[in-house]
Amino acid sequence: MKKPIYKRWWFWVILVIVLFVIAGAAGSGGSSSKSGSSSAKKVTVADFSAMSEADSVQWGKDHKLTVQSKKQYSSTVAEGGFVSQSVKAGKKVAEGATVTLVYSKGPKPTAEQRNALAKAKTYSDTMYMSKQGIYDQLTSEYGEQFPADAAQYAVDHLQADYNANALKAAKTYQSDMHMSKQAIYDQLTSSYGDKFTASEAQYAVDHLDD
């Protein structure tokens, strides 16, 4: 009667050899993977506090890093100032890593400031007023009666195209009141009129229909 195969000596010799081969292959795969990860190029992160936001983004492109930015309110750093970076200066990171920079939006606005900004936007979008005209309306005792700091915050943070506002006001004077270009210019710049700057008024009359 023949012995079962697992009881023969040569079976165990072959089994041991196969196990050695498998173990060797696994070890060499692990070391190759290790060496692959260690071969990734490293970049020393810069001190972005000394750079402008645009220069920081360009530095990231030049050094194969993604440099992105976000803004948050800060009671200690002036608006536009550098607050922090997600990776400390001098630390090494792999190429392709992302570094986030935080810039200040200034102190969080008060309720008065937020309301003044909302009113300012309405005056700009619907009445096409100048920056000075909006400020005066916000602070006037016959107008909105906001405190000066709230009105200043509003006009400083209002995203308005005052050239476009001046042109819209000028077109109204031309079509509804049939005024001359010189009279329109004077009305746009008058301290008793629209209070646009000279350059804004000039832009308006230069772009009126002949």
Phi, psi and omega in degrees: 000132182285144176287145173302151186300326183287352178263359179270141186298321184292335177297316182290327177297314180297320181297317179297319180297316180298317180297320177298319181296316180296316180297320180295319180294319179295318180297317182290328177295319180295317183290327179292322179294323180296315183292330178296317182288326182285345182276353178299135183290143180253148179235134176275119185291136182279168172271098186284349180295339181267001183245160171283166180299317180296318180294326179295316179297318179294321178300319179299316179297318181295330184251015176060041172238153174266113178252114180241161183228156173217164182239144177214157179292144178215131179272353183247339182247132181297155181304132181090348182283158180284134180253307184195170173226145188289336177239128184296147176300137179094344179283145180264134177227161180286149175305142181094351180291162180249134176241126180257128178255141179246128177242152186279139170264007184082182180297150177298131183293149177282171177299320179298317181294318179297318179293320178297321179295320178296318178295318180300319179297320178298315180297322180288317186283330186249333182245357174055046185275161177281168178299313180294322178297320179294315180302314182296321179293323180293325185264349186296141176290343175261000180247238187273340176061033175283151174294158185302321183292325179290319179295320180294319176302317183298310183289333178287331184254359179285128177266096184229147174260096186287336172297315180295320178298317180297320180294319179295319177296319180297320180296324177295315178298323183288315186275324185266329184247357175055043182273154177285165179297320180294319179294323178296316179301313181297321179293321180294325184265349185296140176290345176258001181246238188272339174066032172283158176288163181300319182292323178293318179295319180295319176303317182298308183291331178290339183252012175283152176293142178282000000 
